[in-house]
Amino acid sequence: MMETSPEYSQKRSGAYFTPGDVSAALVAWVCRKRSDRLIDPSCGDGQFLAFHANSVGIEQNPISAHRAIERAPGALVHEGDFFTWAIETRERFECAAGNPPFIRYQTFSGELRRRALDFCFNLGAHFSGLTSSWAPFIVATAGLLKRGGRMAFVVPAEIGHAPYAAPLLDYLVESFSTVQIVAIRKKLFPTLSEDCWLLYADGFGGKANAIDLTVVDNFVPERAPPRPTMRVDLEEWRTVWNRRLRPYLLPASIRSLYAAALADPHTHRLSDFATVGIGYVSGDNDFFHLKPSDAKRLHIPSAFLQPSLRKGRAMPDKKITKATVDGWKRNDDPILLLRLERDQEIPVSVKNYLNSSAGHEARQGYKCRNRAPWYAVPDVQIPDFMMSYMAGRNVNLVRNAAGISCTNSVHSVQLRNRRLASKLLPQWSSPFVKLSCELEGHALGGGMLKLEPREAGRVVFPSIATIQKSNDDELEDAIGSLQRWRHYAD
Ligand SMILES: C[S@@+](CC[C@H](N)C(=O)[O-])C[C@H]1O[C@@H](n2cnc3c(N)ncnc32)[C@H](O)[C@@H]1O
């Protein structure tokens, strides 16, 4: 299954093949008659094509394409890039099924991405450059359907929260009369860290007035899509939930409580009183962070040394105090950032360090090469608070009472309105705010919750009226449920 050529490496080309019961079910959902012509835009070794003779597959990996030809002799398999083929073909299909490659934007780049995004733009789906490959694959495939056509795909669970999934869902509801997402808690691909859900869309050429959602623990293969467990109102999805589907994994009572909190003028988001950003990027942490013993040996004056939190792991739970920093110094931890400004006079001892072999190596690094002077680390701030941006159970918000700086291993939080902050921040470890971190952040593989600065700024501090209406046990259940969806607790 895994090809060794780097161009077609499993990760670079998103080549993770689908279990047979899943592909058989998706083909059955969309193929109604033997004469229906099916397309799989990234057919791999023919896992979907094998279930329907009248089919066409496209596959860029020549070895997989040849396997598909052997495995699905009735099918027509084109070897090459799907988008190049899609732009040229005049063929139209009754149905489509498959598992598009999941290649993140850093790798899904260059001419291939430009062609894919332009093609989608012409179909009415406006993706940004931060889009992973699977979403344009789905839009471009939809554009090859006949009126009334349908499609079923394996999709990453990111469809429930990623910003780039929103233009995909917007396109789908504008282009199909039925759009259904099947959210599956247990992993479809047990060996992948990424969770997968299923997408079904029917009635190409129509418009949907809701997204049908089916929330299940396990995938049960059936010949028709499972019955929706809920209809997601598009207006609410857009205005209350920032075009995310993940909140719909929660009970309606919790969603109404959260929605009511958002509508209350006394509710605040973190961004109302603080700015969340990333810590500095030194370009070479080992060179720029000295141990106290090395700083002494090299005679670096203390005016050029800024104590700093180098690794998120070292962050205490509540507060960073002088005693915390003294402890790091006693351990001789490398926490002293060499802090130099542009146009600053530099003492000989520091010059010697910059000109050491370690300094010559550090200046070759990407970040150092691209800034002038290479040794001046930009954006060194002394934040009021630091926030862990990857969390297992709780997102830590820690007061910086020691006036230290931090690398980008944590987020830096600068207060803009201290009065509001002192009123609201004590709520940080309340169940409502913890739930808000789960809802505004997103699940990463391996059970972790991640909060990007933009997501952290959206964390909600409810009004007193909301707190009085809420039930802590219910909120804790909701938090536990979202933790189970991200596999922190199973
Ligand atoms: C997730 S795998 C799915 C394969 C197969 N449909 C299945 O589910 O078993 C994605 C496939 O997309 C192929 N692929 C990646 N980029 C492609 C492109 N631009 N055009 C066509 N196929 C591509 C990969 O080589 C890989 O076989």
The ligand as an ORCA input file, in Angstrom:
! r2SCAN-3c Opt
* xyz 0 1
  C      -6.905      8.749      0.698
  S      -6.218      7.947     -0.700
  C      -7.665      7.161     -1.255
  C      -7.471      6.085     -2.235
  C      -8.723      5.266     -2.513
  N      -9.793      6.078     -3.056
  C      -9.194      4.579     -1.225
  O     -10.001      5.153     -0.519
  O      -8.704      3.505     -0.892
  C      -5.988      9.303     -1.778
  C      -5.394      8.976     -3.127
  O      -5.302     10.213     -3.852
  C      -4.191     10.132     -4.722
  N      -3.878     11.509     -5.157
  C      -3.216     12.469     -4.467
  N      -3.172     13.611     -5.185
  C      -3.824     13.360     -6.353
  C      -4.113     14.148     -7.504
  N      -3.719     15.428     -7.567
  N      -4.824     13.595     -8.499
  C      -5.232     12.288     -8.423
  N      -4.967     11.488     -7.373
  C      -4.283     12.013     -6.340
  C      -3.148      9.452     -3.843
  O      -2.107      8.894     -4.640
  C      -3.994      8.400     -3.133
  O      -4.010      7.200     -3.837
*
